[in-house]
Amino acid sequence: MLAQQYASIKRDLDEKGIVFSFSGYLSEGILYSLGEALREKMALEAADGPTIRRVFSVFVEQMQNIIRYSAEKMSGTAGRAVELSAGMVTIGMERGKVFIVCGNTVRNSEVPRLKERLDHLKSLDRDGIKTYYREQLREEPDDGSRGATLGLIEIARRASDPIDYDFDAMDAERSFFCLKVRV
């Protein structure tokens, strides 16, 4: 029964083209380790250098967004201060392109502003994204920002198609946020 359950999960991932998947608590150390595994896997598959760099860059930006902004955190001390953020990432192939999907819990109060930023990015063409990026470099960061405005623009700059996103309300206070990027 155990093997059947997990074999079923594996088949489902394979059918969706997913070659890499992680769900759980993240830290900078886990980000580094997963990033190295991703880079090595792509090199073994003989992906070209520019594709590896774009995929890796989008992966890092999305994982950092989870680490910085997930509403599901665990903190304490284990000889030093520790904070872990919960989220998930899947990477796969779809119609000849690599896709990276990250998801995490966000506070419902953050949803309207995040939707506004993402909708704005989706409305821009390549030149518009470049112009917007240069404008944002000159602006002061938003209150409470830890770089996500530029991070989202970086993701959109490296995407080969417009970004996809969705929110699923979990309760009155939280939603599950999912961002999909094709490279």
Phi, psi and omega in degrees: 000316180299310180298321179297316181300312184282331173295324177295318177298315180299315179298319180298316177298315179300317180297330179273001179079012183280126181249349185210129182212138176216138174219128179154201180274137185243151172219173177300323179296318178293320177303313180299313182296315179295321179298319178295317178298318179297313181299316180295319179298315180294322178295319178297330179276005178063035174292148181287155184305311180299322178294316179302315181295318180294314179298313181299317181297314179296317178303311182297314180300316181293319179294321177296325176297320177297311182301319184277325193241356179302136177278356180251099184234157175228130179221161180170199178234138176222062187086342176202166178293133181229135172225126178243144180239136183271143177183186179216153175219139172227142179229137181201189179243139181210119179050044176078006180239149174280137172238147177234123178240125174239149178215147176197165178280137175231158175285140181301331179294339180270345186299312183301317181293319179295317176300316180300314180297314182292318178298321178298314179298320179295333183280348184266146171274183183304313180294322178296322178295317179299315179297314180299320178299312180298321178297316183292331177297330181274345183275155171286144178296151176297154175302133178081357181284142174239034176103000187296329180300310178292324179299316179295323178293318177302317179299313181296325179296325184269349181287144177272340178230163175303145180291150174247145175210164178201157175233141176233112181298127179265319178197192184292342185248338188225152174226156174265124182255135180227133180234126180242130182232133175255135181239000000 
